[in-house]
Amino acid sequence: MRLLVIALILLGQTAQALANCQVYVPVKEFDNSGYVITFDFTKMLHDKNYSEVYSPDVADLQLNLEGSEQEGRFHHAVATMGLGSYKVQESVTCYTQFCGISDYGKAFNKAYKKLSQSIPVCH
């Protein structure tokens, strides 16, 4: 009986701990003039003990991504990713007149790596 009570307490604590690790990803693609980059955050979330949910109603956190082109002497492909209060922004210089999908791919790759290093492990 005592073992059953301990098991129920541990199960309740595990469920409570996992309750704060639900992540909703509303946009999983970036479209640039018909060329699309599709994102898969499964490995990053799994490595940090987060689980992806498919409804914002049950999520504790939301993973947002955004890509934009910053104009100037040289154009820059800017990628922004954020999970809760953790937000990273990376840019890549575009050496052609406009930024191409490969420039955005490089910027998103840098942002993905930086975000995966900065978010804490969920307990």
N, C-alpha and C positions, 0 to 999 in steps of 0.2 A: 504494500500500500504506500509506504514511504517513497519507494522508487517511482511509483506512478505519479505522485504529487511533484516530485523533483523534475520528472520528465515534462509534465504539463507546464511548470514554471519556466523551464528552459525553452520549451516550444513557444510560449507566449513572449518571452524576451526576444527570441529570434524573429518572430513575426513582427514585433514592434521595431526591431532594428532594421529590418528590410522595408518597413513601411516608409522610411525617409529616403529611400534609394530608388524611387520610381521616376523615370525620366521620359518625357514626351518630346518627340522630335517632329514638329509640324511640317517642316520643309526638308526634304531629303535630296533635292536636286537644285542645281544652279543652271540657268539657261542664259546663254550669251549668243544672240543672233541665230538661234536654231541649233547650236551645238550645246549639248547637255553634259554636265558633270553630275554623276549620281554618287551619293555618299552612303557609306555603310559604317555606322558607329558601333556595331556589335562588339568588336574586339576591344575598343577603348573602354566601353561601358562595362564589359565583362571583367576586364583586368582590374577595374577599380571597384568591383562589386556592386555596380548599378544594374538595374534591369529596365529595359525599354518597355513602355506601355503604349497603347495605341489610342488612348483617349485622354484629353487634357483634364477630364474630371477626376481621374484617379492618380494623376501625376503629382509628385512633390516638386519636381524641377522641370524646366523646359530648356532644351538645347536649341539655340537659334543660330542661324548662319545667314550671312549677307555678303554680297560681292558688289563692288562698285569701281568705277574708273575715275581716278583723280587726274584732272588735267593740269598741265603746267608746261614747262619747257619740254619735259619728257612726261608721257602719260604713265600712270602707275595703276596696276591692278591691285585693289585693296580687298582683302578677305577678312571678315570679322566673324568670330565664333564666340558664343557665350553659353555657359551652363550655370544658371543661378547667378551668383555674384562674381563668378570667374569669367572674365572676358579678355580675349586676346585679339589683336589686330596685326596683320602682317601685310606688307606690300612688296611688289615686285615691279621693277622698272620695265616698261614696254619699249622696245627699240624700233617698233614700227609706228605708223601713224596712229593706229588704234590698238588697244589691248586685245589679244586673241585668247582663245580658250586655253591654250597652253600656258599663257601668262597667269590666268586665273587658277589653273591647275597647280602651278608652282606656289602661288600665294596661299591657296587653301591647304596644300600639303604642309607648308610651314606652320600655318595656324593650327592645323590638326595636331601636329607634333607638340607644339607649344601648349595647347590646351590639355592634351593628355598628360603632359608632365606637371601642369599646374593644379589640376583638380585633385582633391584628396581622396583617399580610399574611403568608401562608405562602410560604416560599421553597423 
